[in-house]
Amino acid sequence: MDVKLATYTTFRDRIQNLMLCGGVRPYEGKFHLCRIIAFYGIFMLVTLVGKISLICVANIKNILMVTQSVSLIFSLSTLFLKIIVCMVYREDMLMLEKNLGGKFEKELKKEENRPILLERITVYTKLMYILALLLFPSLFIPTTLPILMAIKGNNYIYIYLGNYPFPVTGGSPLYW
């Protein structure tokens, strides 16, 4: 049972760290790093949506580019809403974390409750690791592949919308 308890504490700490990196971890008091990350995320999302909207307007006759632009705008808008909702309901999130998390931790300290509470902890940890394994390539490939291609062949693959000050090759079927 101690193994499952250690698994739970590791899982809890990793989830809290991921929430901190995303700027949605509620903290009591004035923890400025969370707010800085959240405002930085909002600023970046608004900037990206604005620039992508301008690209969409400039290329209104290219239906492929407009479709890609609009899908990116919707994706970034959902991220924007997530950060805004977490900032607006920060006090409620603090209350829920304090009450529910505290009660769960209190019940977890009782030996007779541990088998019931930690019965399916491995399912949640496996899901977290699967999500991380699926998320890593989706973040790693679009950011490093163009850089590697630019270094290798002095040419940049046109994955992202925009105007580039260096030679650009049209998108391949892998990206379009």
N, C-alpha and C positions, 0 to 999 in steps of 0.2 A: 504494500500500500504506500510505502514511502517513495517508491519509484513513481507512482502516479501523482503523488503530491508534488514531487520535484518537477515532473512533466507539466503539471498545471502551473506552477510558479514560473517556469520558463516560458510557457505559452502566454501567460498574463503579461509578463515583462516585455516580451516581443511585440505583442499587440499594442501595448502602451507606447513603446518606442516608435512603432509605425504610425500611430496616431499623432505622436509628437512631430515626426517628420512631415506629416501632411498638414500640420497646423490646426488639427481639430481636437487635440487632447485638452480637455478642460482642466484648469488649475485654479486653485483658490488663490486669492491675492493678486498681485501684479507680477505675473510671470511674463516678462516682456518678450521672450524669445517666441512663444506661441503666437502672440499677436503680430510680431514682426513677420513671422513665416506666413501667417494668414493674409496680412495686408500685401506682402510681396506676391503671394499667389494670386490675389485679386488683381493687383496691378498688372502682372504678367498676362493673366487671362483676358483682361479688358484690352490690353495692347494687342494681343494676338487676334482677338475677335475683330478689333478695328482694322488691323492690317489685312486680315483675310477678307473682310468685307470690301475693302478697297480693291483688292485683287479681283474679287468676284464682280464688282461693278466695272472694272477696267476690261475684263474679259467676258462680258455679258453674252457675246455671240458664240463663245466656246462652251458648249453644253457640258462637256466632260469636266472642264475646270470649274464651272459653276457648281456642278453636282458635288465635286470633291470639296469645294469651298464651303458649301452649305452643310455638308455632313460634318466637317471639322468645326464649324460654328456651333452646331447643335451639341457636339461632344464637349466642347470647351464650355458651353453654357451650363451643362449639367454639373461640371466641376465647379464653376462659379457659384451655382446655387447651393451646392454641398457646403462650401466654405461659408457662405453667407448664413445659411441655416444654422450651422454650428456656432457661428459668432452670435447670432441673435438669441439662440436658446442655450447659451453658455451656462446661465444660472440653473436652468432645469437639468442640464447634463451633469452639473456639479452635484445637484441634489440627488439625482438618480445614482450617480457613482458612489456618493457618500452613503446613501441608505441601502441600496441594493448590494453594492460591493461590500460594504461593511457587514451587512447581515450574512452574506454568503461566506465571507472570511470567518465570521464568528461561528457559523454552523460547521465550517470546515475544520475548526479547531477541535470539535468534539469527535472523538474516535469512532463512535457508533454511526455517525452520519457520513463519514468519508467514503465507504464503499458505494453508497447511493449517489453521492454528489460527483464522485470521480469515475463513475462507471463507464462513461463514454468519452473520456477526455482524449483518448487516442484518435477517435474519429475527427475531433476538431483540430488536433495538431496535424494530422495527415492532410486534412483539407487546407490548412494554412500553408503547409509545405508544397502541396500541389499548386496552389494559387501562386506562390512565390516562384515556383519553377516555370509556370506558364507566363507569368508577368515579366520575369527577367529577360527572356528573349525578345518579347515585344517592345521592351525599352532599349535593349542592347543593340539589336540588329539595325533599327532605323537610325541610330545615332553613330554607330561605329562603321557600318558598311560603307556609307558614302565617303567617310574620311579615309578609310583604307583604299577605296577605289581612286580617290584623288591622289593619294600618295603613290600608289602603284602605277597608275597610268596618266597622271597629270590631267585627269578629267573627272568631272563630278557628275554622278547620276542624279537626274532631276526627280527627286522624291518629293520634296516640299515645294509648295507654291512660292514663287518669288522671283526677283531679278537678281542675278548673281554677277559679280564683277570678274568672273573667270569662265573658261570654257565649260559649257553644259551640254550633256548628252540627253536626248529625250528618254523618257521613262521606258523601262523594259516591261514585258508582260508580268514580271514578278511584282511590280509596284503599281501597275495601272489596272 
